[in-house]
Every structure is written in structure tokens, then in C-alpha cells.
């Protein structure tokens, strides 16, 4: 388990993280979404032990990470930029470097993954495109076989096919080995079908964190048609939590939060001419959740 408790980190006058707290359970894909500069990369560097927090603590399985070689050995960090061993480093040379750091590095796994992405071990890193570099980073990180893997904007620059392959490999890593994976992105759509849990990072804080399946089931859209007109207050008086209300004559569109079956039962009691319950995209769910909390979604993503 990863525990971030009241963590702050600044660089000069810039406060990257501001009293951030969250808990990341074992064996899941945890997504962090937020605009560039929100603090996502800084948090990953704190979890991996690269940075020391100015305040608060970052613990992995109950141990502080910074200046703790044993804790660091359980974590691999794929940053948004690839660090070269030398200007002429090949992918194989990078694998040898990673193997010198991570005792469980698997060359068999490395070669298998390189084959999946059609990357030749002899290719020089400096000759790779942005997408190929991201693929290489994913291959090297997965081959380290650590229980915790951190991926910073790992899908950025990948074409749709490579992105789907990378996602499947992350799924497999969690399912087969119980690995804990943290993925960051500035795009919510990119993480929607990837993560078990999602957190919204805004101005150095996590302002919303939830299980993805729970997010998608507790908010829903209902379209109704009536013989007579109804006001928002009537639905609220029935005990429904109305996040959004739109009316066009006798047709009403609601965004509701809560138990879907209970809401449908209450709405059916109003004898609508037509009622249709529609799913929301994850972006819509976040939009309404953030609006309720007083944030403007367009300021975040």
C-alpha cells in the first residue's frame, strides 16, 4: 500500500503539491488525471524516492521511501523523458543498465515485449521516435518485475494500436502478478477504460478520488416526458439528488446521484409518458462531481 499523508513540495516560489493526501491500494491500476503543472509528475517522483517532501510523508508498505534503498528497489519509474546511459545507447544496453539496478529484471520478458512492439534490441535510443521511446520505456519498466510501477504520461505519443497493446500489458501485469500501477495523464478519456481507481489532481491537491465502477454507477442521466410540466423542486422534494435539471416543455432531462433502482421507482410513481435511463461518460461524471464541489471542470482538464 502507498500512503501519501499531508505532502507538500515546492520549487522556489512554486508550490507543486499542497498538503496532498491519498492512499493507493495494492494490486490496482490507479490513474491520476490533471492539467500540465497540476503536480502529477512531482508526486510520482516523491513516491519513487527521487524527491524528498518538504512536509508530510510518503510511505510504501509502512516505510518511508526517500533514502531507503530497499523500498526504492520495489519501485520502477517510467518518466515522461527517457534517460540515456550514453548518447549511443541501444535498447539492449538500456536493458543491461536496468538489470544492474533491478535484481529481478527479466531478459526473457524484455525480449518477448520487444517482439510484441516490434522493437529490435539493437536500435539506438536516439534514433527512436517519440512513440518508440514510450514503447521502450514501457518494455524496460515491465521487465523490471517490481511490485510497484509508475508511468508518467506513458500513452502520450503512442498510436492507437500501440496504446491498446500497452494497456493490455498493464492489465496483464496486475492480473498475473498483483502489481500496483500508477498512470498519469492530462486526458481523462485516455484513462477511462484503463484504471480501477481515478484521482483528479488540481493545483497540487487531489480533489476527487473514487473507484471507476462506483463513479459510473452512482451518477446517471434520465430523460422523461410528462403530460404536465414539472419543476426541479418537485424532484428534489421526492428525495432525489439532482445535479442537473433541464426542461424543454414537458420533457425533462435530469442528472441524478444515488441508487439507480430507488430513483427509477420514485420517478415511475410520477407516471411519466416516457422514461429512459442513460449512462454517462466518465468525463461527464467528473464534470458534475467537480461542479458540485465548486470547481470548474474546464479549469482542470
SVG drawing of the C-alpha trace seen along z (x, -y; Angstrom):
<svg xmlns="http://www.w3.org/2000/svg" viewBox="-51 -33 79 49">
<polyline fill="none" stroke="black" stroke-width="0.4" points="0.0,0.0 1.2,-3.5 0.3,-6.2 0.7,-9.9 0.0,-12.0 -0.2,-15.8 2.6,-16.1 3.8,-19.5 6.6,-20.1 7.8,-23.4 10.4,-24.6 11.3,-28.2 8.1,-30.2 6.2,-27.5 4.2,-25.1 3.8,-21.9 2.0,-19.9 -0.1,-21.4 -0.9,-19.2 -1.8,-16.3 -3.1,-13.1 -4.3,-9.8 -4.0,-6.0 -3.3,-3.7 -4.2,-0.1 -2.2,2.9 -2.9,4.7 -4.7,2.0 -4.2,-0.4 -4.5,-3.9 -4.9,-6.8 -4.1,-10.4 -5.6,-13.0 -5.0,-16.7 -3.7,-19.6 0.0,-20.1 1.6,-21.6 -1.1,-20.1 1.5,-18.2 1.2,-14.6 4.9,-14.2 6.1,-15.7 4.0,-13.1 5.5,-10.2 9.0,-11.5 8.1,-11.6 6.7,-8.1 9.8,-6.8 12.1,-8.4 13.7,-10.9 12.3,-13.9 12.1,-14.5 8.9,-16.1 9.1,-19.5 6.3,-18.4 4.4,-15.2 5.3,-11.6 5.3,-9.1 5.3,-5.5 5.3,-2.2 4.2,0.7 4.7,-1.4 8.2,-2.6 9.4,-6.0 10.7,-5.8 13.3,-8.6 16.9,-7.4 15.5,-3.8 17.2,-1.5 15.1,1.4 11.8,-0.5 13.2,-2.0 14.1,1.4 10.4,2.3 9.5,-0.6 10.3,-1.4 9.5,-4.8 8.9,-5.4 9.3,-9.2 8.0,-11.4 11.5,-11.7 13.9,-8.7 17.3,-9.0 20.1,-7.6 23.1,-5.6 25.1,-7.3 24.4,-9.1 25.0,-5.8 22.9,-3.6 20.9,-0.8 17.7,0.6 19.7,3.7 22.2,1.6 19.4,-0.1 18.1,3.3 21.5,4.2 21.6,0.9 18.1,1.6 19.2,5.2 22.2,3.8 19.7,1.9 16.8,4.3 17.8,7.8 14.6,9.4 14.9,7.9 13.9,10.5 15.7,10.5 13.2,13.2 10.4,10.8 12.3,7.9 12.8,9.8 9.2,11.0 7.8,7.5 10.3,6.0 8.9,8.5 5.3,7.5 6.2,3.9 8.4,4.9 11.4,3.1 14.8,4.5 17.2,4.7 20.0,3.2 18.2,0.0 19.8,-3.1 17.6,-5.1 18.5,-8.4 17.1,-7.1 13.7,-6.3 10.6,-8.4 8.6,-9.7 6.2,-6.8 9.0,-4.2 10.7,-5.8 7.5,-5.4 7.2,-1.8 10.8,-1.2 10.2,-2.8 7.1,-0.5 9.1,2.6 12.0,1.8 9.8,1.0 7.6,4.1 10.8,6.2 12.0,5.0 9.2,7.1 8.8,4.8 5.7,4.8 5.1,1.1 5.3,-0.6 4.9,-4.3 4.1,-5.5 4.1,-9.3 2.1,-10.1 3.0,-6.7 0.4,-6.7 1.4,-10.1 2.7,-9.8 1.6,-6.2 -0.6,-5.4 -4.0,-3.8 -2.7,-0.2 0.4,-0.7 -1.8,-2.4 -4.1,0.6 -1.2,3.0 0.3,1.1 -3.0,1.0 -3.4,4.8 0.1,5.3 -0.6,3.2 -3.9,5.2 -1.9,8.5 0.7,7.3 -1.9,6.5 -3.9,9.7 -0.9,12.1 1.4,10.6 -0.7,8.3 1.4,5.4 0.4,1.9 0.5,-0.5 0.1,-4.3 -0.6,-6.0 -0.8,-9.8 -2.3,-11.7 -3.7,-15.1 -6.5,-13.3 -9.4,-11.7 -10.6,-9.9 -7.1,-8.2 -7.5,-6.6 -11.3,-5.9 -11.0,-2.3 -7.7,-1.6 -7.9,-2.3 -9.6,-0.7 -9.4,-4.0 -9.1,-7.5 -8.0,-10.7 -8.3,-14.3 -5.2,-16.4 -5.8,-20.2 -3.3,-22.8 -1.3,-20.4 -4.1,-18.6 -6.3,-15.5 -9.8,-17.0 -11.6,-13.8 -10.7,-10.1 -13.0,-7.2 -13.4,-3.7 -14.2,-3.9 -17.1,-1.5 -18.6,-3.3 -18.3,-6.6 -20.1,-5.3 -22.9,-3.7 -23.8,-6.4 -24.4,-9.1 -26.8,-8.7 -28.9,-10.6 -32.7,-10.3 -34.9,-11.7 -38.6,-11.9 -41.7,-13.1 -44.9,-14.0 -48.4,-15.1 -47.9,-18.1 -44.9,-20.3 -42.7,-19.7 -40.2,-21.8 -36.8,-20.9 -38.1,-21.4 -40.7,-18.7 -37.9,-16.1 -35.8,-17.4 -38.8,-17.1 -39.0,-13.4 -35.6,-12.9 -33.7,-12.8 -30.3,-14.3 -30.5,-16.4 -27.1,-17.6 -28.5,-19.0 -32.1,-19.9 -33.1,-20.8 -36.6,-21.3 -38.0,-21.7 -41.7,-22.0 -43.0,-18.7 -39.7,-16.9 -37.2,-16.8 -33.6,-15.7 -32.0,-15.0 -28.6,-14.1 -29.1,-12.2 -26.7,-10.9 -27.6,-7.9 -29.2,-4.5 -30.5,-4.0 -33.2,-1.5 -34.6,-3.7 -34.6,-6.7 -36.4,-4.8 -39.0,-3.7 -39.7,-7.2 -39.8,-8.6 -42.1,-5.8 -44.5,-6.9 -44.9,-10.2 -46.4,-8.3 -44.2,-9.6 -45.3,-9.0 -41.7,-8.0 -38.7,-7.4 -35.2,-6.5 -32.1,-6.0 -28.9,-6.7 -25.2,-6.1 -22.8,-8.9 -19.2,-9.1 -16.6,-9.3 -15.8,-12.9 -19.5,-13.8 -19.3,-12.2 -16.2,-14.1 -17.8,-17.3 -20.9,-17.1 -18.9,-15.8 -16.5,-18.7 -19.3,-21.3 -20.9,-20.0 -17.6,-20.6 -17.4,-24.1 -14.7,-23.5 -15.0,-24.4 -14.0,-21.3 -12.7,-23.4 -10.1,-24.9 -8.9,-21.4 -8.6,-19.5"/>
</svg>
